[in-house]
Amino acid sequence: MSHDAPKTDAGAADVTQTSFRHRDSSHSASTNHDLLSSGNRKVVTRALLSVSDKSGLIGFASALAQRGVELISTGGTHKALVDAGLAARDVSELTQFPEMMDGRVKTLHPAVHGGVLAVRANPEHQAAMLAHGIVPIDLVVVNLYPFEATVARGGSFDDCIENIDIGGPAMIRAAAKNHGDVAVVVDPEDYATVLAELDVNEGSTTLGLRRKLAQKAYGRTAAYDAAVSNWFAAAEDIETPTFRAIGGKRGLDLRYGENPHQTAAFYATADVRPGVSTARQLQGKQLSYNNINDTDAAFEAVAEFDPAQTAAVVIVKHANPCGVAEGATLAEAYEKALRCDPVSAFGGIVALNRPLDEEAARRIVGIFTEVIIAPEASPEAIAIVAGKKNLRLLLTGGLPDPRGPGLSVRTVAGGFLVQGRDNVVVDDMDLRVVTRRAPTDAELADLRFAFRVAKHVKSNAIVYARDGATVGIGAGQMSRVDSSRIAAWKAEEAAAAAGVAESFAKGSVVASDAFFPFADGLIAAAAAGATAVIQPGGSIRDDEVIRAADEAGLAMVFTGYRHFRH
């Protein structure tokens, strides 16, 4: 909530006058409060409630009132409580100031913050409370203006500014700092926990709970401020702000991280991008750390394919695509993608760019699959997947925009690296033919397809493709020639698995995520049977590589863009 109080001399004088009017009642309340509180337990006699999200509010406030807790509230919260028949004092009774300036000025006032920040065992603090008629506040219940939601729905600049809470974070931080005496609640999910604690402890909270609530409170204000500062940076085109904060809300507690000895959780950020964070999980076991990482990789890759133009399927294993294809239907695309590497696809993640249909569902459940992620699914498809109780089905409600803005974050010792999302799309690139032979239309279509996939393969990345499907992928090798050889070997293995004598790489095109530093990688691709190449270009040996392509009869195009993905 925005609770700024005026900072004028006249305002200060009014506070003093108001304080003396409440001196007698304050003395009695403070004394009784001290007698009731002892040790780590602190009795709750008075609660301040000021919430934007009113879910569960009336039930919680009613339960507090039934336990003899005096309720103080602000603005819309006060109205909601009174409309529900609850006795609640308006905060203006404490401050002797009306709510003003469209709600911006409500609670930043000594009568409020003094009651929250006063250390009950400190004689000087007690004396100040008595002198100025400040009553102790033992429970602060605040959640913040919906800034993140306003940004997510595309609110105007002014609308977003108005939804930056000021007084709310101030009260939360004050209560959290003084957790030795005050409990702070920032999440409706904690209402039941607080009530249970009051019941067990005769109307008191324990220090253990207050510390946990304080930690959560500071985490909430940190995430809120991070969302505001990052939005401001984006609005002002500040790409590398002096201070960068990253915040999120825990969405899932995970059993462990990449390995069983590592703890892990999934946090959703203010960047509302269709994917795992927006998905409904219809069935299956809880997602693991690796599931989430791989599923995100698969869904970002499949989003490169416009569902209005083609059906597309991406199969991912260990964060790398092991099969990608497009087709007239999802079932056709899945079969083509599976053919690229049926061994690696076992236990993989399948991402679709269109709603999962019955035919595709039947094909996908034919082998062990960990996760299916799609924008939506038909009832028939859902029923088919339900036959595999451990298979997770995630429906996201949409596809992420491959051209959309965003940040990529990676931790390093002593800090973290932040970069903009790799949002360059091959369809927007000006491809430059650099060889004597230009690619045919069919080759050009496959070159675009292959480079689209290479963007999502770990570097060094080599992708062989033919007829709108990958036929061999080499990923994550220390040398590009090794990636090229592995991809060629994968194409031979895939052909053998399909009962085809000739490698699938014969007649294919090849994409490299970065330039060929030497001609050897390109020569290996030619030896495997590739007829055309797409790569960024930019090596000091480009001329050597172009000559090698000409000598092998290859067509080659430069994109001018690199897609390193480490």
SVG drawing of the C-alpha trace seen along z (x, -y; Angstrom):
<svg xmlns="http://www.w3.org/2000/svg" viewBox="-22 -24 64 77">
<polyline fill="none" stroke="black" stroke-width="0.4" points="0.0,0.0 1.1,-3.6 1.1,-5.0 3.3,-8.1 2.5,-10.6 3.1,-14.4 6.4,-15.7 5.4,-19.2 5.9,-21.0 2.2,-21.5 1.8,-17.7 4.4,-17.1 2.5,-19.5 -0.7,-17.8 0.9,-14.4 2.0,-15.8 -1.4,-17.1 -3.0,-13.9 -0.6,-11.8 -1.6,-13.5 -5.3,-13.0 -4.6,-9.2 -2.1,-9.1 -4.3,-7.5 -5.6,-4.6 -2.1,-4.1 -0.6,-3.8 -3.1,-1.1 -2.7,0.8 1.1,0.8 1.2,1.9 -1.2,4.8 0.6,5.7 3.9,6.1 2.3,8.3 0.9,10.6 4.1,11.0 7.1,12.9 10.3,14.5 10.1,15.6 6.3,15.5 4.6,12.3 0.9,11.9 -1.1,10.4 -3.5,7.8 -3.6,5.5 -3.2,6.2 -2.8,3.8 -4.3,5.1 -3.7,3.4 -3.9,5.7 -4.4,5.5 -5.0,9.2 -8.1,9.8 -8.3,13.5 -8.9,15.1 -9.0,11.7 -12.4,11.9 -11.9,15.4 -8.5,14.5 -9.7,11.2 -12.8,12.8 -10.6,15.5 -8.4,12.7 -11.4,10.8 -12.8,14.0 -9.4,14.3 -9.8,10.8 -7.4,9.1 -8.2,5.4 -8.3,4.8 -6.9,1.6 -7.1,1.2 -6.8,-1.1 -8.9,-2.2 -10.4,0.7 -9.3,3.2 -11.2,1.3 -14.3,1.1 -14.2,4.9 -13.9,5.6 -16.7,3.3 -18.9,4.6 -18.4,8.1 -19.7,6.9 -16.3,6.7 -15.3,4.0 -12.2,2.3 -10.6,-1.0 -9.6,-3.1 -5.9,-3.9 -6.8,-7.6 -8.0,-7.3 -4.4,-6.6 -2.8,-9.2 -5.5,-11.9 -4.9,-12.4 -7.4,-11.4 -6.3,-9.1 -5.4,-11.5 -3.8,-12.0 -5.6,-9.0 -4.5,-6.7 -0.8,-7.6 -0.8,-9.0 -2.0,-6.6 0.4,-4.9 3.8,-6.5 3.3,-8.2 4.9,-7.9 1.6,-6.7 1.8,-3.7 5.5,-3.1 6.1,-3.8 3.7,-1.1 5.4,1.3 9.1,0.4 9.1,-0.1 11.2,2.5 8.9,3.4 11.7,4.2 13.5,0.9 12.5,-1.7 13.2,-4.6 11.0,-3.2 8.3,-2.6 8.6,-6.1 8.3,-7.5 5.2,-5.5 3.6,-6.7 4.6,-10.3 3.1,-10.4 0.1,-8.1 1.4,-5.4 -0.2,-2.0 1.8,1.2 1.0,3.1 1.8,6.8 0.8,8.2 1.2,6.5 -0.7,8.1 0.3,6.4 0.5,7.4 1.4,5.1 -0.2,3.3 -0.2,5.6 2.7,4.0 3.8,7.2 0.3,8.0 -0.1,4.5 3.1,4.9 2.1,8.4 -1.2,7.1 0.5,4.3 -0.4,1.4 0.7,-2.1 3.7,-3.7 1.6,-5.9 -0.6,-2.9 2.6,-1.0 3.9,-3.9 0.7,-4.2 0.9,-0.5 4.3,-0.9 3.6,-0.4 5.4,-2.7 3.8,-2.5 3.3,1.3 7.0,2.2 7.8,-0.4 5.5,1.3 6.6,4.8 10.3,3.9 9.6,2.2 7.7,5.2 10.3,7.6 13.1,5.6 11.3,5.7 10.4,9.4 11.5,9.8 8.1,8.2 6.1,8.1 4.8,10.8 4.5,9.8 2.4,11.6 2.8,10.9 1.2,14.0 -2.4,15.2 -1.0,18.7 0.4,18.0 -2.9,17.1 -3.7,20.6 -0.2,21.0 -0.5,17.8 -3.9,18.8 -2.7,22.3 0.2,20.7 -2.1,18.4 -4.2,21.3 -1.3,23.4 0.4,20.5 -2.6,18.9 -2.8,16.0 0.9,15.5 3.4,16.0 6.8,17.6 10.2,16.1 10.8,19.0 7.7,18.2 8.3,14.5 11.8,15.0 10.5,17.2 7.8,14.6 10.4,11.8 12.7,13.7 9.7,14.2 8.8,10.5 12.2,9.3 12.2,11.7 8.9,10.4 10.0,6.7 13.3,7.6 11.5,9.4 9.0,6.5 11.7,3.9 13.6,6.1 10.5,6.2 10.1,2.4 13.8,1.7 14.0,4.1 10.8,2.7 12.2,-0.8 15.4,0.3 13.5,1.8 11.2,-1.2 14.2,-3.5 16.3,-1.2 19.0,-0.9 20.5,2.4 23.1,2.7 21.9,0.9 24.4,0.1 22.5,2.3 20.7,5.4 18.3,7.3 16.6,10.6 13.6,11.8 11.0,14.5 8.4,16.4 8.9,20.1 6.6,22.1 7.8,25.6 9.9,27.2 12.0,29.9 13.2,33.1 16.7,32.2 18.7,30.4 20.7,31.9 22.0,34.5 20.5,35.9 22.9,34.2 21.9,30.7 18.9,28.8 16.6,27.0 13.4,25.1 11.7,23.5 11.1,19.7 8.7,17.8 9.8,14.3 7.8,11.2 8.7,12.0 5.4,13.7 6.5,15.8 4.5,18.9 6.3,22.0 6.8,24.1 6.0,21.1 2.6,20.7 1.8,24.3 -1.0,26.4 0.2,29.9 -2.7,32.1 -1.1,35.4 2.1,37.2 4.8,37.1 6.2,33.9 8.6,32.2 12.3,32.5 15.0,29.9 16.2,31.6 12.7,32.0 12.1,28.2 15.4,27.4 14.9,29.8 11.2,28.8 12.1,25.2 14.8,25.9 12.3,28.0 9.5,25.4 11.7,22.5 13.0,24.4 9.6,25.4 8.4,21.8 10.7,21.0 8.2,22.6 5.1,20.6 2.0,22.8 0.1,21.0 2.6,22.2 3.5,25.7 3.2,28.3 6.5,28.8 7.8,31.2 11.0,31.0 12.4,33.9 15.0,32.9 17.4,35.0 19.7,33.4 18.8,29.9 19.8,30.7 17.4,31.4 17.8,35.0 15.1,34.7 13.3,31.8 10.8,31.8 8.0,30.0 5.1,31.6 1.5,31.3 0.4,32.8 1.9,33.2 1.9,36.9 3.9,36.6 6.3,34.2 6.8,36.4 7.6,39.5 10.2,37.5 11.7,36.1 11.9,39.5 13.6,41.0 16.6,38.7 17.7,40.3 15.3,42.9 17.8,44.1 18.2,40.6 14.5,39.9 13.8,42.7 12.9,40.9 13.0,37.5 10.9,34.3 8.4,33.7 7.4,30.1 4.7,29.2 3.8,25.9 0.1,26.8 -2.5,28.3 -1.8,32.0 -4.3,34.0 -5.4,37.7 -3.2,39.0 -0.1,37.3 -0.8,38.4 -1.0,42.1 2.4,41.8 4.1,40.1 3.0,42.5 4.3,45.4 7.7,45.0 8.8,43.9 8.5,40.1 9.1,37.9 7.1,34.8 4.8,33.5 4.5,29.7 2.0,28.0 -0.1,24.9 -3.3,27.0 -4.6,30.5 -7.9,32.1 -10.0,34.1 -9.2,37.2 -5.5,36.6 -5.7,36.0 -7.5,39.3 -4.8,41.1 -2.0,39.6 -3.8,40.4 -3.1,44.1 0.6,43.3 0.2,42.2 3.8,41.0 3.9,39.0 3.7,35.3 1.4,33.3 1.9,29.5 -0.4,27.1 1.0,23.5 -1.9,21.6 0.4,20.2 3.8,20.1 6.7,17.8 7.6,15.2 11.1,16.1 11.6,12.4 10.5,11.3 12.7,9.5 14.0,11.0 17.1,11.7 19.4,14.7 21.1,15.1 24.0,17.3 25.8,17.4 29.6,17.3 31.9,17.2 31.2,13.8 28.5,12.6 26.3,13.4 26.2,12.8 23.2,11.1 22.5,10.9 19.6,10.2 17.7,13.2 19.0,14.6 15.9,13.3 17.3,13.2 15.2,15.3 16.6,16.8 13.6,15.6 14.7,12.0 18.3,12.5 19.6,11.4 21.3,14.6 24.3,14.0 25.4,16.6 29.2,16.8 29.9,19.8 29.8,20.1 26.7,22.3 23.6,20.8 21.3,23.2 18.2,24.5 14.8,23.5 14.6,26.8 18.0,26.5 17.3,22.9 14.2,24.1 16.2,26.8 19.1,24.4 16.7,22.0 15.2,25.0 18.7,26.3 19.9,22.9 16.6,22.5 17.5,25.7 21.2,24.9 20.2,21.9 19.0,24.3 21.8,26.9 24.7,26.5 27.9,25.2 29.8,26.3 26.6,27.1 26.3,28.9 22.9,29.8 22.2,31.9 18.7,31.6 16.7,32.8 13.0,32.4 12.1,30.3 13.7,32.7 16.9,33.1 18.9,36.2 22.0,35.8 22.9,33.5 26.4,32.9 26.3,30.9 28.6,29.5 32.0,30.6 35.3,28.9 36.0,28.7 33.6,28.1 35.0,30.8 34.2,33.3 30.6,32.1 30.4,32.5 31.7,36.0 29.3,36.9 26.4,35.5 27.4,37.5 27.7,40.7 24.3,40.0 22.8,39.8 24.3,43.1 23.0,44.7 19.5,43.3 19.4,44.7 20.5,48.1 17.8,48.1 15.3,47.3 16.6,50.1 18.0,47.7 21.4,48.5 22.5,45.0 23.2,42.4 20.4,39.8 23.1,37.2 23.3,37.9 21.6,35.0 21.2,33.1 22.1,29.5 24.3,28.6 24.1,25.7 26.8,24.4 26.0,22.2 29.3,20.3 31.8,19.9 34.0,22.7 37.5,21.7 39.1,24.2 37.9,25.9 38.1,29.4 34.6,29.2 33.1,28.2 35.0,31.0 33.7,33.5 30.2,32.3 30.8,32.7 32.2,36.2 29.0,37.1 26.9,36.1 25.8,32.6 25.1,30.4 24.7,27.0 25.9,25.1 24.6,22.3 26.9,20.5 27.4,17.1 30.7,16.3 33.3,13.9 36.3,16.1 39.7,14.8 39.8,18.1 36.4,17.5 38.2,17.4 39.8,20.8 36.4,22.3 34.6,20.8 37.3,22.3 36.8,25.7 33.0,25.4 33.5,24.5 35.8,27.4 33.3,29.8 30.4,28.3 28.6,27.1 26.3,24.1 27.0,21.9 25.3,18.9 26.4,16.6 23.8,15.3 25.9,12.7 24.6,13.9 26.1,16.4 24.1,18.6 26.5,19.7 24.6,21.6 26.9,22.7"/>
</svg>
